[in-house]
C-alpha cells in the first residue's frame, strides 16, 4: 500500500497566515523523509481557512527542498487559467524536479462565485470548456501534437525536457470520473469533501468506461481521505474537534481559521449540530494509529485501491507531523 499526502495549507486562529505556508514546507520535508509517495497541495481563494492560493509557487519551493517524493497539485482549478500558461508552469517545475511532478486539475472554482469572476470574468463559460482545456493542456504538457485544424497547432509549451508532468483529473462527482476515463488519465476522488458519499459510483464509472492511453494502459485511481492518528484514541478524538468545529461552520457558509480543540469543545452547539458531529465521528478515520491504519486498509481493499492520499488538519503543526509519522510506521513506509 502506498500512502501520499494532500496538504491544504490551513490557517490557524491567532496566528499569521504566512505561518501556514512555512508549515507546508516543513511538513513536505518531513513526509519526504518518512517515505510518502506524493505530496499534493490545493488551490483555494478568498478563504480564511485554506490559504494555499498559488499551488504552482508552493510546488516549486517543495520540489527544490525535497529529495525523492513526487510533488504536485490537487489541484489547479483550470477554468481560471490558460491551459498554455499552466503547461508552461508545470514544464518549468518538471525541470526543477525531473520525474517528480504531478499536475492534478479540477473544474470547481475553489472559491465563491464572485471570487471566481474576479479570477476570470469568463469563469462560467470556462467551466463548460473544461474538456477542451484538458485536451489542450495534455498536448502541451506531454508534447503531443494538436490536431491539424487546431488554431494553436504551431505553439509548443517550453521548456522542453526528457520527462513531463503526470496529469491527473480530480473530482467529487461522476463528471470528473467520466472525463478521466474518456482521456485515459489517472483519477483522484475527493473522499474527504463528500465524506465518502458517491465514491463507489465514481470509481465504478471510471473503471468501466476507461479508455487506455499510451502512458496509462490501465486505470489508475486513488482517493483523498481525511485521517488523524495519535498515540491514544483519546488524544486523536480531542485533536479532531478542531475540524469538527470547522466543518459545522463550513456547512453554514463560513470559511474561518482553525480553532484550538479547547475552543471547539467549549462551543455551545445546537442539538442539530451535535447530531451532525456524531454522524461525522461515525464516518471518521480518527483514533489510535493502529486502529486508523486497519480502517484505512479496509477501505482501500473495499475500493480496490493500492494508494491512499491522506489529508490531516490539526490546530498545532506538531500533532499533524506525528499523525503522518505514526501512519508511515503502521504502513511500513521507508
VOBA-1610 file (N, C-alpha, C; in pm, whole numbers, padded with zeros to 5 digits, always signed):
BEGIN
Unk+00084-00120+00000Unk+00000+00000+00000Unk+00087+00125+00000Unk+00061+00214-00094Unk+00133+00342-00099Unk+00049+00449-00031Unk+00115+00535+00043Unk+00049+00648+00107Unk+00104+00778+00052Unk+00015+00874+00030Unk+00053+01007-00016Unk-00014+01111+00072Unk+00012+01238+00044Unk-00032+01348+00130Unk-00101+01454+00046Unk-00214+01505+00097Unk-00273+01628+00046Unk-00265+01732+00157Unk-00193+01839+00133Unk-00178+01946+00232Unk-00251+02069+00180Unk-00346+02120+00260Unk-00427+02233+00216Unk-00384+02366+00277Unk-00268+02370+00342Unk-00215+02496+00398Unk-00322+02569+00479Unk-00365+02506+00587Unk-00470+02562+00670Unk-00417+02669+00764Unk-00493+02777+00778Unk-00459+02886+00870Unk-00520+02859+01007Unk-00453+02905+01111Unk-00500+02885+01248Unk-00531+03019+01313Unk-00635+03020+01392Unk-00678+03141+01461Unk-00565+03194+01550Unk-00549+03328+01550Unk-00450+03399+01632Unk-00307+03377+01585Unk-00290+03326+01462Unk-00156+03312+01405Unk-00153+03377+01267Unk-00040+03434+01229Unk-00030+03494+01095Unk-00052+03387+00987Unk-00122+03425+00881Unk-00149+03329+00773Unk-00022+03276+00709Unk+00083+03357+00703Unk+00204+03310+00634Unk+00270+03191+00706Unk+00237+03169+00832Unk+00288+03051+00901Unk+00239+02923+00834Unk+00119+02929+00776Unk+00063+02810+00711Unk+00151+02764+00595Unk+00207+02859+00522Unk+00293+02823+00409Unk+00423+02761+00460Unk+00480+02818+00564Unk+00603+02759+00620Unk+00576+02622+00681Unk+00457+02605+00738Unk+00420+02473+00790Unk+00411+02371+00676Unk+00359+02413+00562Unk+00352+02325+00446Unk+00491+02279+00403Unk+00584+02371+00396Unk+00721+02335+00355Unk+00784+02240+00455Unk+00762+02264+00584Unk+00820+02177+00687Unk+00759+02037+00681Unk+00627+02031+00662Unk+00562+01900+00657Unk+00604+01823+00532Unk+00625+01893+00422Unk+00669+01827+00299Unk+00804+01758+00321Unk+00897+01827+00383Unk+01029+01767+00412Unk+01014+01647+00504Unk+00926+01660+00603Unk+00902+01551+00698Unk+00848+01428+00626Unk+00749+01447+00541Unk+00687+01335+00471Unk+00779+01276+00364Unk+00866+01356+00307Unk+00967+01307+00215Unk+01058+01208+00287Unk+01101+01244+00407Unk+01189+01157+00485Unk+01116+01031+00533Unk+00984+01040+00554Unk+00908+00927+00606Unk+00876+00823+00499Unk+00887+00858+00371Unk+00863+00761+00265Unk+00729+00771+00197Unk+00659+00883+00212Unk+00532+00902+00140Unk+00558+00913-00010Unk+00460+00871-00088Unk+00476+00863-00234Unk+00465+01000-00301Unk+00362+01077-00265Unk+00335+01206-00327Unk+00305+01310-00220Unk+00324+01435-00257Unk+00286+01547-00170Unk+00213+01648-00258Unk+00080+01654-00240Unk-00003+01742-00322Unk-00049+01862-00240Unk-00060+01977-00307Unk-00113+02098-00244Unk-00236+02143-00324Unk-00325+02214-00256Unk-00453+02251-00318Unk-00456+02399-00355Unk-00560+02436-00427Unk-00582+02576-00465Unk-00718+02623-00415Unk-00718+02724-00329Unk-00840+02788-00282Unk-00819+02939-00281Unk-00928+03014-00291Unk-00919+03160-00295Unk-01023+03222-00202Unk-00989+03339-00151Unk-01079+03417-00066Unk-01130+03335+00052Unk-01040+03258+00112Unk-01074+03175+00227Unk-00980+03206+00342Unk-01035+03222+00461Unk-00952+03240+00580Unk-00914+03106+00642Unk-00963+02997+00582Unk-00931+02863+00632Unk-00813+02803+00558Unk-00820+02807+00425Unk-00722+02740+00339Unk-00653+02848+00255Unk-00526+02869+00281Unk-00459+02988+00225Unk-00354+02955+00120Unk-00356+02832+00068Unk-00265+02797-00040Unk-00323+02841-00173Unk-00310+02968-00205Unk-00375+03024-00323Unk-00296+03002-00453Unk-00170+02966-00442Unk-00085+02954-00562Unk-00009+02822-00557Unk-00072+02711-00593Unk-00004+02581-00584Unk+00124+02573-00665Unk+00126+02639-00781Unk+00246+02631-00864Unk+00368+02691-00794Unk+00347+02792-00711Unk+00458+02852-00636Unk+00502+02759-00523Unk+00404+02705-00451Unk+00436+02612-00342Unk+00508+02488-00395Unk+00462+02436-00508Unk+00524+02316-00564Unk+00671+02342-00596Unk+00702+02459-00649Unk+00841+02492-00681Unk+00927+02490-00554Unk+00876+02549-00447Unk+00951+02552-00322Unk+00968+02412-00265Unk+00863+02332-00270Unk+00871+02196-00215Unk+00963+02109-00300Unk+00950+02121-00432Unk+01035+02040-00520Unk+01182+02070-00500Unk+01214+02197-00473Unk+01354+02238-00455Unk+01411+02198-00319Unk+01324+02164-00225Unk+01371+02135-00088Unk+01341+01992-00044Unk+01300+01905-00138Unk+01280+01763-00109Unk+01368+01682-00203Unk+01380+01552-00173Unk+01474+01469-00249Unk+01407+01366-00339Unk+01303+01298-00289Unk+01252+01184-00363Unk+01100+01186-00383Unk+01026+01252-00299Unk+00881+01248-00305Unk+00829+01319-00431Unk+00723+01263-00492Unk+00658+01332-00602Unk+00583+01452-00546Unk+00579+01561-00623Unk+00519+01686-00575Unk+00419+01734-00681Unk+00302+01781-00635Unk+00206+01825-00734Unk+00087+01897-00678Unk-00013+01910-00762Unk-00131+01990-00731Unk-00254+01901-00720Unk-00340+01935-00623Unk-00469+01867-00613Unk-00572+01969-00567Unk-00602+02060-00656Unk-00541+02068-00786Unk-00540+02212-00833Unk-00491+02229-00953Unk-00504+02356-01023Unk-00646+02365-01079Unk-00715+02473-01048Unk-00853+02490-01096Unk-00849+02551-01236Unk-00849+02465-01335Unk-00815+02501-01472Unk-00903+02611-01534Unk-01033+02620-01502Unk-01113+02727-01564Unk-01065+02869-01532Unk-00980+02884-01431Unk-00928+03017-01401Unk-00817+03059-01497Unk-00762+02964-01574Unk-00635+02990-01641Unk-00634+02950-01788Unk-00529+02995-01857Unk-00498+02947-01991Unk-00426+02812-01980Unk-00471+02709-02051Unk-00400+02581-02049Unk-00254+02593-02089Unk-00223+02683-02182Unk-00084+02701-02223Unk+00001+02750-02106Unk-00049+02848-02031Unk+00027+02901-01919Unk+00048+02794-01812Unk-00054+02715-01784Unk-00039+02608-01685Unk+00064+02506-01734Unk+00058+02471-01861Unk+00156+02377-01916Unk+00297+02431-01904Unk+00316+02559-01932Unk+00449+02619-01919Unk+00497+02616-01774Unk+00409+02652-01681Unk+00447+02650-01540Unk+00493+02511-01497Unk+00417+02409-01535Unk+00450+02275-01488Unk+00564+02212-01565Unk+00590+02258-01685Unk+00711+02213-01754Unk+00836+02270-01686Unk+00825+02393-01638Unk+00937+02450-01562Unk+00955+02374-01430Unk+00844+02343-01365Unk+00852+02264-01241Unk+00917+02128-01267Unk+00885+02068-01379Unk+00945+01938-01414Unk+01096+01949-01429Unk+01144+02064-01475Unk+01289+02085-01486Unk+01354+02097-01348Unk+01279+02151-01251Unk+01330+02162-01114Unk+01344+02025-01050Unk+01244+01938-01076Unk+01244+01804-01014Unk+01203+01701-01120Unk+01292+01665-01211Unk+01256+01575-01322Unk+01198+01443-01272Unk+01085+01405-01332Unk+01022+01278-01297Unk+00948+01278-01165Unk+00927+01399-01106Unk+00864+01404-00973Unk+00742+01496-00968Unk+00695+01545-01081Unk+00588+01646-01080Unk+00455+01586-01125Unk+00351+01611-01044Unk+00214+01573-01077Unk+00133+01700-01102Unk+00052+01696-01206Unk-00037+01808-01237Unk-00181+01760-01227Unk-00240+01781-01111Unk-00381+01749-01091Unk-00465+01870-01124Unk-00569+01852-01204Unk-00655+01965-01241Unk-00800+01934-01207Unk-00874+02041-01176Unk-01015+02027-01144Unk-01095+02136-01211Unk-01227+02117-01212Unk-01317+02213-01275Unk-01379+02308-01174Unk-01386+02269-01047Unk-01451+02353-00944Unk-01374+02483-00925Unk-01440+02588-00881Unk-01372+02717-00867Unk-01276+02726-00750Unk-01295+02642-00647Unk-01212+02656-00527Unk-01237+02787-00456Unk-01357+02841-00472Unk-01389+02972-00416Unk-01538+02998-00436Unk-01583+03117-00396Unk-01721+03157-00422Unk-01732+03212-00565Unk-01855+03237-00609Unk-01876+03280-00748Unk-01814+03417-00778Unk-01825+03508-00684Unk-01768+03641-00707Unk-01617+03634-00721Unk-01552+03554-00636Unk-01407+03539-00646Unk-01368+03471-00776Unk-01445+03372-00816Unk-01418+03306-00944Unk-01426+03406-01059Unk-01524+03496-01052Unk-01538+03600-01154Unk-01419+03696-01152Unk-01370+03729-01031Unk-01254+03817-01020Unk-01129+03752-01079Unk-01118+03621-01064Unk-01003+03549-01120Unk-01013+03538-01271Unk-01133+03519-01320Unk-01156+03506-01463Unk-01298+03550-01493Unk-01317+03669-01551Unk-01453+03717-01580Unk-01535+03625-01668Unk-01469+03532-01737Unk-01541+03437-01821Unk-01545+03298-01756Unk-01539+03297-01622Unk-01526+03171-01549Unk-01641+03075-01577Unk-01764+03125-01585Unk-01879+03037-01608Unk-01866+02963-01740Unk-01829+03036-01845Unk-01813+02970-01975Unk-01690+02879-01975Unk-01586+02921-01903Unk-01463+02842-01898Unk-01488+02705-01836Unk-01574+02699-01735Unk-01605+02571-01672Unk-01668+02475-01773Unk-01751+02530-01862Unk-01813+02446-01964Unk-01711+02400-02068Unk-01601+02473-02078Unk-01496+02441-02175Unk-01390+02348-02116Unk-01413+02299-01996Unk-01311+02220-01926Unk-01259+02102-02008Unk-01344+02021-02074Unk-01289+01911-02154Unk-01194+01958-02264Unk-01230+02068-02331Unk-01140+02121-02434Unk-01010+02169-02372Unk-01018+02233-02255Unk-00898+02278-02186Unk-00806+02160-02154Unk-00866+02049-02111Unk-00785+01930-02078Unk-00715+01878-02203Unk-00784+01878-02316Unk-00722+01833-02441Unk-00599+01918-02473Unk-00615+02049-02467Unk-00503+02139-02497Unk-00391+02124-02394Unk-00429+02117-02268Unk-00328+02104-02162Unk-00248+01975-02180Unk-00318+01866-02206Unk-00249+01738-02224Unk-00148+01746-02339Unk-00190+01805-02447Unk-00099+01816-02563Unk+00026+01897-02528Unk+00007+02011-02462Unk+00121+02097-02431Unk+00208+02040-02319Unk+00148+01971-02224Unk+00227+01913-02115Unk+00310+01795-02163Unk+00252+01713-02250Unk+00320+01591-02292Unk+00400+01607-02420Unk+00378+01718-02491Unk+00445+01735-02620Unk+00375+01662-02733Unk+00249+01621-02712Unk+00171+01553-02816Unk+00117+01657-02915Unk+00129+01635-03044Unk+00080+01734-03142Unk-00071+01757-03129Unk-00111+01879-03143Unk-00253+01912-03151Unk-00306+01874-03289Unk-00437+01868-03302Unk-00498+01832-03430Unk-00456+01929-03540Unk-00454+01882-03662Unk-00408+01964-03775Unk-00489+02091-03791Unk-00617+02086-03756Unk-00701+02204-03772Unk-00710+02289-03645Unk-00628+02257-03546Unk-00630+02334-03420Unk-00567+02471-03442Unk-00630+02578-03393Unk-00574+02712-03418Unk-00437+02734-03353Unk-00403+02653-03250Unk-00275+02671-03181Unk-00176+02559-03213Unk-00197+02491-03324Unk-00113+02376-03358Unk+00036+02411-03362Unk+00070+02532-03402Unk+00211+02569-03417Unk+00278+02605-03285Unk+00201+02611-03175Unk+00256+02655-03047Unk+00304+02534-02965Unk+00425+02547-02911Unk+00479+02445-02819Unk+00497+02508-02682Unk+00476+02429-02580Unk+00498+02476-02442Unk+00642+02449-02403Unk+00711+02553-02365Unk+00851+02539-02324Unk+00860+02557-02173Unk+00960+02504-02107Unk+01073+02444-02171Unk+01052+02296-02197Unk+01127+02245-02297Unk+01120+02104-02332Unk+01220+02025-02248Unk+01188+01900-02219Unk+01279+01816-02141Unk+01255+01670-02173Unk+01330+01583-02108Unk+01320+01439-02136Unk+01203+01374-02062Unk+01147+01444-01963Unk+01031+01393-01889Unk+00923+01500-01889Unk+00802+01462-01851Unk+00695+01561-01840Unk+00607+01528-01721Unk+00532+01624-01671Unk+00447+01600-01554Unk+00342+01492-01579Unk+00301+01430-01470Unk+00195+01329-01475Unk+00062+01401-01452Unk-00027+01390-01550Unk-00154+01463-01546Unk-00262+01379-01481Unk-00334+01438-01381Unk-00443+01374-01310Unk-00570+01458-01325Unk-00684+01391-01320Unk-00814+01458-01310Unk-00866+01440-01168Unk-00910+01550-01107Unk-00963+01546-00972Unk-01113+01570-00975Unk-01185+01517-00876Unk-01328+01544-00872Unk-01395+01483-00751Unk-01519+01522-00731Unk-01600+01465-00623Unk-01738+01428-00677Unk-01745+01403-00808Unk-01872+01367-00871Unk-01845+01276-00991Unk-01953+01232-01054Unk-01940+01145-01171Unk-01869+01214-01287Unk-01883+01347-01293Unk-01829+01421-01408Unk-01679+01397-01424Unk-01605+01419-01317Unk-01460+01402-01325Unk-01421+01258-01356Unk-01496+01162-01299Unk-01466+01022-01323Unk-01482+00987-01471Unk-01592+01034-01531Unk-01616+01006-01673Unk-01511+01073-01761Unk-01474+01196-01724Unk-01376+01269-01805Unk-01240+01201-01800Unk-01197+01163-01679Unk-01068+01094-01665Unk-01068+00964-01744Unk-01179+00891-01739Unk-01189+00765-01814Unk-01181+00790-01965Unk-01248+00894-02011Unk-01250+00926-02154Unk-01110+00957-02206Unk-01031+01030-02127Unk-00898+01070-02173Unk-00789+00972-02132Unk-00823+00867-02060Unk-00722+00769-02020Unk-00622+00826-01921Unk-00673+00902-01823Unk-00587+00968-01725Unk-00616+00916-01584Unk-00519+00926-01493Unk-00543+00890-01353Unk-00650+00979-01292Unk-00719+00925-01192Unk-00832+00994-01130Unk-00821+00989-00979Unk-00842+01105-00915Unk-00843+01114-00769Unk-00978+01167-00724Unk-01044+01093-00636Unk-01175+01131-00584Unk-01160+01201-00450Unk-01226+01315-00434Unk-01216+01394-00310Unk-01308+01334-00203Unk-01268+01220-00150Unk-01344+01148-00049Unk-01369+01234+00074Unk-01269+01312+00114Unk-01279+01393+00235Unk-01387+01500+00223Unk-01412+01546+00102Unk-01510+01653+00082Unk-01653+01601+00097Unk-01677+01482+00044Unk-01812+01425+00046Unk-01830+01324+00159Unk-01727+01306+00241Unk-01727+01203+00346Unk-01755+01064+00288Unk-01703+01042+00168Unk-01713+00913+00105Unk-01837+00890+00023Unk-01933+00979+00030Unk-02058+00959-00046Unk-02029+00971-00196Unk-02073+00872-00270Unk-02055+00873-00415Unk-01927+00812-00464Unk-01839+00769-00374Unk-01708+00719-00418Unk-01721+00589-00496Unk-01810+00499-00453Unk-01823+00370-00522Unk-01868+00391-00666Unk-01969+00476-00686Unk-02021+00501-00819Unk-01918+00570-00908Unk-01845+00666-00851Unk-01744+00738-00930Unk-01634+00642-00977Unk-01585+00557-00887Unk-01479+00463-00925Unk-01531+00358-01023Unk-01656+00316-01006Unk-01713+00220-01100Unk-01721+00279-01240Unk-01773+00400-01250Unk-01783+00466-01379Unk-01646+00486-01443Unk-01550+00524-01362Unk-01414+00546-01412Unk-01357+00416-01470Unk-01368+00309-01395Unk-01307+00183-01439Unk-01381+00121-01556Unk-01514+00125-01554Unk-01592+00062-01662Unk-01579+00137-01794Unk-01558+00267-01789Unk-01553+00348-01911Unk-01411+00385-01952Unk-01312+00328-01885Unk-01174+00370-01909Unk-01126+00334-02051Unk-01066+00434-02114Unk-01008+00417-02247Unk-00856+00421-02233Unk-00785+00311-02258Unk-00640+00307-02237Unk-00568+00416-02315Unk-00464+00471-02253Unk-00379+00572-02316Unk-00235+00520-02315Unk-00147+00578-02397Unk-00010+00526-02404Unk+00061+00522-02268Unk+00046+00627-02188Unk+00117+00629-02060Unk+00042+00548-01954Unk-00090+00539-01966Unk-00170+00469-01866Unk-00261+00366-01935Unk-00206+00248-01968Unk-00287+00147-02035Unk-00399+00090-01947Unk-00387+00109-01816Unk-00488+00062-01722Unk-00531+00178-01632Unk-00654+00172-01578Unk-00698+00280-01490Unk-00611+00292-01365Unk-00587+00416-01325Unk-00510+00447-01203Unk-00596+00539-01119Unk-00636+00492-01002Unk-00728+00571-00920Unk-00679+00577-00776Unk-00717+00685-00709Unk-00691+00698-00567Unk-00802+00783-00507Unk-00801+00794-00375Unk-00894+00883-00305Unk-00815+00970-00209Unk-00861+01093-00192Unk-00803+01183-00092Unk-00894+01174+00031Unk-00843+01118+00139Unk-00925+01081+00253Unk-00872+01146+00381Unk-00964+01201+00462Unk-00923+01269+00586Unk-00899+01165+00695Unk-00782+01172+00758Unk-00748+01078+00865Unk-00658+01147+00967Unk-00671+01106+01091Unk-00591+01162+01200Unk-00556+01051+01298Unk-00428+01026+01314Unk-00380+00925+01407Unk-00303+00990+01521Unk-00310+00928+01638Unk-00237+00977+01755Unk-00192+00857+01838Unk-00119+00885+01944Unk-00068+00776+02028Unk-00180+00710+02108Unk-00286+00783+02135Unk-00402+00726+02204Unk-00529+00769+02132Unk-00634+00688+02149Unk-00762+00723+02090Unk-00816+00853+02148Unk-00798+00871+02277Unk-00847+00991+02344Unk-00783+01116+02286Unk-00652+01112+02265Unk-00582+01228+02209Unk-00631+01258+02068Unk-00647+01154+01987Unk-00692+01174+01849Unk-00831+01237+01845Unk-00923+01189+01929Unk-01058+01244+01932Unk-01057+01390+01977Unk-00968+01419+02071Unk-00954+01558+02118Unk-00906+01648+02005Unk-00804+01605+01934Unk-00749+01685+01825Unk-00850+01704+01712Unk-00933+01602+01688Unk-01029+01608+01577Unk-01141+01708+01599Unk-01159+01753+01724Unk-01266+01851+01748Unk-01241+01981+01672Unk-01116+02010+01641Unk-01084+02130+01562Unk-01153+02123+01426Unk-01141+02011+01358Unk-01202+02000+01225Unk-01353+01988+01235Unk-01402+01923+01339Unk-01547+01915+01356Unk-01609+02054+01367Unk-01545+02138+01447Unk-01593+02276+01462Unk-01591+02348+01327Unk-01480+02330+01254Unk-01468+02395+01123Unk-01576+02345+01027Unk-01603+02216+01026Unk-01698+02160+00931Unk-01840+02212+00958Unk-01875+02227+01085Unk-02006+02283+01118Unk-02017+02426+01062Unk-01911+02504+01078Unk-01911+02639+01023Unk-01912+02640+00872Unk-01837+02550+00812Unk-01830+02540+00666Unk-01968+02514+00606Unk-02044+02429+00671Unk-02177+02396+00620Unk-02276+02510+00638Unk-02235+02613+00712Unk-02314+02736+00722Unk-02260+02846+00632Unk-02158+02813+00552Unk-02100+02911+00461Unk-01983+02987+00518Unk-01930+02945+00634Unk-01817+03013+00696Unk-01686+02950+00650Unk-01583+03032+00636Unk-01450+02985+00597Unk-01348+03041+00697Unk-01363+03006+00823Unk-01284+03067+00930Unk-01156+02987+00954Unk-01055+03050+01015Unk-00933+02977+01053Unk-00964+02866+01153Unk-00875+02769+01162Unk-00894+02660+01257Unk-00882+02713+01401Unk-00964+02659+01489Unk-00957+02695+01631Unk-00896+02578+01707Unk-00850+02605+01828Unk-00790+02501+01911Unk-00896+02401+01955Unk-00856+02279+01991Unk-00954+02183+02045Unk-01027+02238+02168Unk-00956+02313+02250Unk-01018+02367+02370Unk-01132+02463+02336Unk-01111+02548+02235Unk-01216+02640+02194Unk-01331+02564+02129Unk-01298+02464+02050Unk-01402+02385+01983Unk-01491+02314+02085Unk-01431+02260+02188Unk-01507+02186+02290Unk-01598+02279+02369Unk-01555+02402+02390Unk-01635+02498+02467Unk-01754+02552+02389Unk-01755+02533+02260Unk-01860+02594+02177Unk-01999+02538+02212Unk-02100+02624+02225Unk-02236+02578+02258Unk-02311+02528+02133Unk-02286+02406+02092Unk-02350+02351+01973Unk-02500+02330+01998Unk-02577+02345+01892Unk-02720+02312+01899Unk-02737+02160+01892Unk-02857+02113+01918Unk-02883+01969+01911Unk-02863+01916+01769Unk-02901+01996+01672Unk-02882+01956+01532Unk-02733+01946+01500Unk-02655+02042+01548Unk-02511+02040+01522Unk-02445+01922+01593Unk-02487+01891+01713Unk-02431+01776+01785Unk-02462+01646+01711Unk-02581+01637+01655Unk-02616+01518+01577Unk-02529+01508+01452Unk-02501+01622+01391Unk-02414+01622+01272Unk-02273+01579+01310Unk-02224+01624+01424Unk-02090+01585+01470Unk-02084+01435+01497Unk-02188+01379+01557Unk-02191+01236+01581Unk-02187+01159+01449Unk-02256+01210+01348Unk-02253+01148+01216Unk-02113+01152+01158Unk-02045+01265+01173Unk-01907+01277+01124Unk-01817+01177+01194Unk-01834+01161+01325Unk-01748+01071+01401Unk-01767+00925+01359Unk-01888+00890+01323Unk-01911+00752+01278Unk-01839+00722+01147Unk-01821+00825+01068Unk-01757+00807+00937Unk-01606+00834+00941Unk-01555+00886+01052Unk-01419+00939+01056Unk-01313+00829+01070Unk-01198+00857+01012Unk-01079+00773+01030Unk-00991+00844+01133Unk-01029+00835+01256Unk-00965+00908+01365Unk-00947+00813+01483Unk-00826+00812+01542Unk-00805+00728+01659Unk-00660+00691+01678Unk-00638+00588+01757Unk-00504+00535+01778Unk-00450+00485+01645Unk-00321+00500+01625Unk-00262+00476+01493Unk-00293+00339+01437Unk-00284+00235+01518Unk-00305+00100+01464Unk-00449+00082+01417Unk-00545+00138+01491Unk-00685+00126+01451Unk-00713+00205+01324Unk-00656+00324+01312Unk-00675+00404+01190Unk-00616+00332+01070Unk-00499+00272+01087Unk-00435+00200+00977Unk-00521+00083+00930Unk-00579+00010+01026Unk-00667-00102+00990Unk-00788-00052+00910Unk-00849+00057+00957Unk-00967+00112+00888Unk-00932+00161+00748Unk-00817+00224+00733Unk-00775+00272+00601Unk-00748+00155+00507Unk-00683+00051+00557Unk-00658-00067+00473Unk-00790-00132+00429Unk-00884-00139+00520Unk-01014-00198+00485Unk-01084-00118+00377Unk-01078+00015+00388Unk-01142+00099+00287Unk-01071+00087+00153Unk-00937+00081+00155Unk-00862+00063+00031Unk-00895-00070-00034Unk-00908-00175+00046Unk-00943-00308-00006Unk-01084-00306-00064Unk-01177-00243+00006Unk-01316-00236-00041Unk-01326-00166-00176Unk-01242-00064-00195Unk-01248+00016-00318Unk-01143-00027-00421Unk-01069-00136-00392Unk-00967-00190-00483Unk-00862-00085-00518Unk-00806-00022-00415Unk-00705+00083-00433Unk-00572+00037-00374Unk-00463+00076-00439Unk-00331+00046-00382Unk-00257+00171-00337Unk-00328+00285-00338Unk-00270+00411-00289Unk-00381+00495-00227Unk-00349+00556-00114Unk-00439+00650-00048Unk-00366+00782-00028Unk-00439+00893-00047Unk-00384+01026-00023Unk-00447+01078+00107Unk-00364+01102+00207Unk-00412+01135+00341Unk-00415+01287+00362Unk-00530+01336+00405Unk-00547+01477+00442Unk-00560+01483+00594Unk-00482+01569+00660Unk-00490+01580+00805Unk-00483+01727+00846Unk-00578+01768+00930Unk-00576+01903+00985Unk-00562+01895+01137Unk-00474+01977+01192Unk-00470+01998+01337Unk-00442+02146+01362Unk-00481+02192+01479Unk-00459+02334+01511Unk-00309+02364+01522Unk-00237+02281+01593Unk-00091+02295+01605Unk-00023+02204+01503Unk+00092+02244+01449Unk+00160+02160+01349Unk+00211+02027+01405Unk+00258+02024+01529Unk+00325+01904+01582Unk+00236+01779+01577Unk+00110+01784+01621Unk+00027+01662+01612Unk+00004+01615+01469Unk+00003+01706+01375Unk-00012+01666+01235Unk+00112+01592+01188Unk+00229+01645+01222Unk+00354+01574+01191Unk+00353+01435+01253Unk+00308+01427+01378Unk+00306+01300+01449Unk+00209+01202+01383Unk+00095+01250+01336Unk-00001+01163+01271Unk+00058+01099+01146Unk+00123+01178+01063Unk+00185+01123+00943Unk+00298+01027+00979Unk+00371+01057+01084Unk+00478+00969+01129Unk+00423+00834+01175Unk+00316+00837+01252Unk+00257+00713+01302Unk+00201+00629+01189Unk+00135+00690+01094Unk+00079+00615+00983Unk+00190+00557+00894Unk+00297+00632+00875Unk+00411+00580+00799Unk+00465+00454+00865Unk+00471+00456+00997Unk+00521+00339+01070Unk+00425+00222+01056Unk+00296+00246+01070Unk+00197+00140+01060Unk+00194+00074+00922Unk+00219+00155+00819Unk+00216+00103+00682Unk+00353+00060+00631Unk+00453+00070+00716Unk+00586+00024+00679Unk+00652+00104+00570Unk+00625+00235+00566Unk+00690+00319+00465Unk+00837+00333+00498Unk+00917+00359+00396Unk+01061+00377+00420Unk+01119+00463+00310
//
